[in-house]
Amino acid sequence: MPGTPTSAPPARGAGDAWEWDLDQEWLDAASLRTLAAEDAARYGDPDDGVPAFFDDDRFADEELLAMRGPVSGWDLALLSSIDPATLSPEGRVEFLRRAQQVEALAASRTAAGLVAAAGVDASDSMADRHATMEVALVRRVGEGAAASAIATARALHVEFPSFRAALAAGEVSEWHCRVLVSETAHVTDPDTITALQDRLLPKAKRKTPTEFRRDVRTAVADLDAQREAQRVARARAGRYVSCRQLPDGLGYLGIVSDWPTISAMHQVIDARGRALQTARGGAKAVKDGDDDALADACRADAFAATVLGTPQQDGSVVFDPADIPVSLTLVMDLPTLRGEADRHALLDGEPIPARIARDYAGVAATWRRAVTDPVTGHLLDYGRDQYLPDKLRDYVLARDHCRQPGCTARSPKRLQMDHALPFPEGETSAGNCGGCCNRHHPLKTAGYLDIENSKADGSATFLTRWGQRISIPPRPFLHDAADWAPPRTPATSEPVEPRPPGPPTAPGGDVHPPSRDPDSPPF
């Protein structure tokens, strides 16, 4: 950029009522001056090598914010040079407004990058899954989030170019665009899509994403009414039940169905919950500290009794949670089980507090022995409960889950045992085999990814067709050794003797894991 004189930019007005009329080139240069001054202060003598015109202090931060025109990449440099705590309330509002515009501009550039990387064609499902996996690894997000981002970017570039331009100008947010794409995914008619864009863009510029969502649904109902019945039928066919674990030993069960059915179910559960709350003492019991008498807790228990309880002749339902016929995997170290330590345990892979784990362990009908290395926490042995089916597969899938970086699949129903070096060239052993989910295993088979340097502790090197190379460390089965790293003294930086998780030491000394073949689990 050509040098900018130190004189003030052109202005018009008189007296104290200044109104700046600035061109974008001057404003870009002002931002560059600030950035260069910061770099000089950070990396060298601020008085050495900085041109004189970088010392222009005649404009306050709030004036620079007010003088800015359309959002550009230089705004990030300007915002980085300003401490918002020093601004007036009006200045802070302008700072946040400009930061929001910069965020939208960055989102538009990310969308362009996603389209360049993944393409606009989603017809090849295997190639699309591969692109989703690569983007998830680059952005360090889940594949669901990566797929959503790719879909939004494609729609902005193909179907909603006006929204893409508004995003780049900071007039709408990334959330507005996500709402638009998700709520119109089933609309296929090009003329309808154009009409939706023309109607909705002015609304998106002045409403929150939540308000905008209702506008999108209304517009779709108006402009695509002929296909409304088909959409409703497809949506009803997609009703489902979902289940997932939550922190602290809890879980979530949800059902998606037509609204009359859901409303009727809720009314029944609500009525039974209120009856249960009355039986437990109502508001007085809550006031006395009985959390089981809370309304939401009573509704949850009434729901569980409705599904799992035994109906009686008088219409009542008998339900004892201890009688639930379910199999769970509880993992804890021996000191925690004995109450000598309070390290977290795992309930079907989710961490839970030691006290809760001991409560669950007290009613366990069967046990499975899991031996972990006392220092690294890596799985050494995965014992049996009533029987030992496919012992190598059980061991490998318990040790690894899915080895694809970022994948959270760990249910045995979704996991397959993969040979890093394909069979028969590669042997069937703990060293050459690893867990891979039913989404990523086909990608490996199709050559979109590969695994090298597979070892018996579960470590390997993950390679993708786009050239990403990721080291897969052994997965701590119970306790991560990094969480118990020895502290260092500032003076000597020598490690202090660690207190490793795992079984307690024997009276005579250290814990010694059993000797074993390094390529085989110790069955």
N, C-alpha and C positions, 0 to 999 in steps of 0.2 A: 504494500500500500504506500502511496507517496506520502512524504512527510507533511504534517499538518502544522501551519503556523501557530505561534503561541497566542496570537490575538484571539479575542473572544469571537464566537460565531455570530453571524448576522442576527440582529434582533429588531423587533419593531415594538412600538409602544412609547409611552412617555411617563415620566415621574417614577413612582414606585410600582406601577402595574406593568411588569415585564412580561412579555409573551414571546417565547423563543420560537424562531422559525429555522430549524436545523435540517441539514441534509444528512442522509444515512452515512455517507462516507466520513463526515466529521465525528459522528457518534461512534462509529466503529473504531476510529483512531483514538477517541477518548478512552474507550474500553481497553484498547491495546496499551495505552500509556499506563493505565493502572496495573494491568497484568505484568508488564515489563518491570515496573517498579517493585512489585511483590517478588518477582523472580530474582531481581538484583539483591533485594534485602535477604532473601532466603539462601541464595547460593554464593554471594560474594559481598564485597563492600558496596553499600548502597550509593556511595559517593564516587565510585569508580566505574567508568564505562557506561553510565546512563546519560543519554542525551539530555540537554537542558530542558527541552520542551516536555519531558516526562514529569517535571516537577510542578506542573500547573495545578495549583491547589485552589483556584478561584471558585470552583463549583463544589457545592456540598453534595453529599450522597443523595439526598432527597431531590436535588435539582437534576442530577444525572438520571435518576429514575423517572422523573417527570418529563425529561426531554426525549426519552426513548421513543422511537417510532414502532413500526411493525417488529414483532419478535424475530430474532436471528440468533445465530450461534454465539455472537459476541455478548449476548445478554448473560450467558453463564459466567463469562469473565467478569462482567460488571457485578453480578450478584456475589461472586466469590470475594470481591474486594470490599464488600460492605458488611459491617457488623450490624445486624438488624436491631440489636439491643440499644444502639445509639440513636435510632430513628424516633421520630414523633409517632403518635398513634396513626396519623394519616400516612406517614412514610412507611410504617410497617405493613399497612394494608396494601400500599402500592408494591412493596417488596414481595408480599405473598402473591399478589396478582401476577406480577411478572414471573415469579418462580413457577406458578401454575402454567403459564404460557410456555416457558422453557421446557417444562415436563411434557407438555403436549407436543412440542416440536421434536423432542427426543423420541417420543412414542411414534411419531410419523416416520422418523428415520429408521427406527427399529422395524416398523412394518415393512418399509422398503427393503431392508436387509433380509427379513424373513421370506419375502416373495422371491428375492434374488436367490436365496439358498434353497428354498423348498419348491419353487415354481408355483404356477397358478393352476396346474392340472392335478386333480386329486383322484383321477380315475384308476390309477394303478395302486391298489390298496397296499401291496407289499412295499413299493417304493415310498408311498406316503407314510407308512409306519416307520420306515427307515429314516426318513427326513424328520419325523417327529422325535425319534430317539436321539438323533444328532443334535437337534435344537435344544432338547431337554438337557443334554450333557453340556452344551455350550453355555446355556443360561442358568444352569444349576437349579432347575425346577423339575417338578413331576411331569410325566408325559401327558397327563390330562391338561395341565396348564399350557404346555407347549403346543398341543393340538388346538386348543382354543385360540392361542395367539396366532397360529398359522391361519386358521380359518378366518379370523378377524382381518388379518392383513390381506388375504386373498380377496375377501369381499370388498374391502376398501379400494383395492386397486382395480377390480373388475366391475363391480356392481354399484358402488357408491363413491365415485371419484370426487363429488362435491364435499362429502364428509371428510375424505382424505385431505383435501385442500384446507378445509376448516380446521382440521387437527393440526396441520403444519403451521397454520396461522395463529394457533392458540385460542381459537374461538370456541372449540368444544374440547372435551377431555377424552382420554382413552376409554374411560368408563362409559361415556355416551356411545362411543363406537361399539364397545362390547355389547351393550344393551341392544343397539340397533341390529347387529348381526345375529345375536342369539334369538331375538324375537321374530326375525324375518327369515330364519334358515329354511323354513318350509315353503317360502314363496319362490316360485320358479318363473313366473311370467315376466319377461323383460319390461313390458310397458307398465305393469303394476309396480315393479321395483323402481322405475323412474318416477312414477307418481308418488310413491312413498318417500323417496329422497326429497322431492320438491316440497312436499307438505311438512316433513319432519325436521329438516335442517333449521328453519327459523325457530322451532320450538326447542331444539337441542341447545341453541345458543343462549337461551334465557332460563332454562329449567335444570333442576338437579337430575342426576341419572334415575333416581327413583320415580320422580314425577314424569320423566321422559318415557319410562317403561310403559306407563299407562297410555301415554299418547301413541306409542308405537302399536300397542295392541288394538287401540281404537282405530287407528289408521288401517291396520291390516284387516280388521273386521269390515270396514267401509269399502276399501278398495279391492279386496280379494274375496268378496262375499260368496261368489259362485263356488269357490273351493273350500268354504268354511266347513261344510258337512263332512267332506273327505278328511280334512285335518282333524276334526273332532273324533272321527272314527279311528284314524290312525293313532291319535293320542290315547284313546281308551284302550286300544289293543296293546299299548306299551305300558300298562299299569304293572307295578312291580313292588316287591318287598326288599328292603335293604337292611343290612346288619353290619355294624362295625364296632370295634373296641374304642373305649374312651379312657382317659387317664383315671388313676386311682381305683382300678379294679371295676370300673363301670362299663356299660355298653349301651349302644343305641340300636333300636329297632324301629323302622319306619315303613309305612305303606303308602303307595301312591295309587289312587283309584279315582273313580268319578266322584264329584263333590257330594251328591246325595248320599252315597254309601259312606264316605268319610264323615259327613256331618252326623249321620245316624249312629255310627260307631262311637263318635266322640260323646254324643248325648248319653249313650248307655254307660260308657266308662265314667263320665262325669257324675252321673247319678249314683253309680256303685261306689265311686270314690268318696262322695259326700256321706253315704251311709257308713262306709268304713271309718271315715274321720269322726263321725258321731260316736261310733262304737269305741273309738280309741280315746275319747274324752274331749274332742273338739278344741275350741280355742283355749280353754282352761289348761289342757294338757300341753298345748304349744307354749303357753305362757310359763308353765312349770319346767320347760326345757325338753319336752319330748318331741324330737324332730320327726319321729315316725307319724306324728299326728298332723304334720303340715299337709295342706291341701294337695300339692303336687305329688308328694310322696304317697299319699293315699290313692290318688288316681293311678300312679304307676303300679302300686301293689294290686289294685283292683284289676288293672289290665292283665298283670301276670297271672292272677288267680283265674280270670276268665279263660285264658288260653291254657294254663297248665293244671288248674284245679280239678277236683272231682265233684260233679254235681250231686246233690243229695235229693231225696224224695221231697223234702219241704221247699225245694227251690234254692237253698243255700249252696255255697261252694266251699269245699274244704281244700285248703292249700297249705302245704308245708314246704318251704324252700329247700329243706334238707333232703326232700324226696325227689328233687329234680334229676332225671336220668340223663346226665350230660357228662362228657369226658373232657377234662381240661388238663393242660400241661402247666404245672407249677414248678419253677426252678428257683432254688435258693441255695446258698452255701451252708455248710454244716454249722458254723458258729451262729448264723442268723436263725437257723431252725432251733438250735438249743437255747436261744435267747442270750447268747454271749456277745453278739454283735447285732447291729441294726442296719445292715446294708440292704439295698433294695433287692427284691426278688422279681421274677418274671412270671406273669400269668398269660399264657398263650402268646408270649413274646412281648407283652406290654409291661413296663416297670410298675411295681406297686410297692407301697411302704412295707417294712418288715413286719409290723404288727398285724396288718391285714393278711399278709402272706401266712403268718403262723396260724391265724384263724382258719384260713382255707385248708392249710395242711392238717389241721386237727380233724377234719371230716373227710380227708382223702381216703378213698377205698383202695387204690392201687398206687404204686410208686414206680418211677423209672429212674435209674441211676444215671446221672450225667457227670462225668469227670472232666474238670477243666484244669488247664495248667495254672498253678498257683501264682505265677508271675505275670504271664501274658494274658490269661483269661481265655485262651483259645480252647475249643472243644477237643478233648482227647478220646473220650469214650462216650457212647450214647447207649446206655444199657437197655434192658427190656422190662416190661411190666408183666403181662400174662403170657406173652409169646414173643417171638423174635422173627417177624416176617421181613424178607428182603433186607437183611441187616446192613448191607453196604449202602443201599439206597436210603434207608432211614438215617444212617450216620451222615451221609453226604448232604442230604437236604436239611437236616437239623444244623449241620455245621455252617452251611452257606446261605440258606434261603435262595433268592435269585442273585447271581453274581453280577448282573448288569448294574453298573453304577447308578444309584438313584432309585432303583426299582425297590418297591416295598412289598412285593409279593412274597408271602411266606406260607400260605395255606398249602398243605400237601396236594389238594385238589388242583392247584394251579401250577405246581412245580413238576419239572421233568429232570431226569438225570442226564446231563450232557457230557459227552467225551470231548475234551479239549482237542486232542488229536483223534480224528474220527476212527471208529472201530472198522476194520480189524487192525489197522496199523497201530492205533493206540490201544493200550490195554485197559481193561475194566478194573480200575483201582482207585483208591482215595486220592492218589496223586494226579491222575489223568481225568478224573470225573469231578463234576461240580453241579450245583443246582442252577437251573435256568427255567424261567416261567414259560407258560404256553404262549406268551406274546413274543418274547425275545428268542426263544429256541428256533422258531421258523426263520427268523432273520439271520441267525447264525448259519442255519442250514443253507439258506439262499445266498450266503456269501456277503451279506451286508456288514457283518462284524465277525471278529475272530478272537480267540483266546489263546495266549501263549504263556509259557513259563508256569504252567499249572503245577501246584505243589500240594502235598498232603494236608497242609494246614489250611487250605482254602485260598491261599494267595495266588495271584495270577496277574497277567498283563492283558488289558482289554483294548482291542484295536477296532476302529471303525473305518468304513469305506472313505469317509471324508478326511481321514488322516489323524483323527484324534487318538491319542495313546494314553491310557489311564492305568495307573497301578492299582490293583485291587489288593488291599492288605487282608490278613486273616481277620475274620469277624469275631470280636469278643462275644463269647456265648452268654456270659452272665455279667461280669464286671469288666469294664474297659481299663486296661492297665494305665492309660494316659490320665484317667481320673485319680489314680493313686500314685502319680509320679513323685519321686522323692524331692523334697524342697532343697534348695541350694543356699548355702550361707554366703552372704555378699563378699566376705573377706577372701575366702578360698575357692568359692564356686565348686566345692567338693560335694558330691551327693551324700545326703544323710541316709542311713540305712532305712530302706522302705519297709512298709508294713503291707505286704501283698495281700490282695483278697484271696479267698479260697479256703481250703480245709485248714484247721488249726495244725500247728506243728506238733510232731510227736514229742513225747517227753524227752527223748534223747537228742533232738536236734531238728534239722530242716525236713520239709516235705520233699520226698523224691518221687516224681511220677514213675510209673512202672516202665521198664524198658520195653521197646516195641520196634517193630519194623517201621522205618520212617515213611514208607509208602502204603501202609495199611493201618486201619483203625484197630484198636486192641479189643476185639470181640472176645 
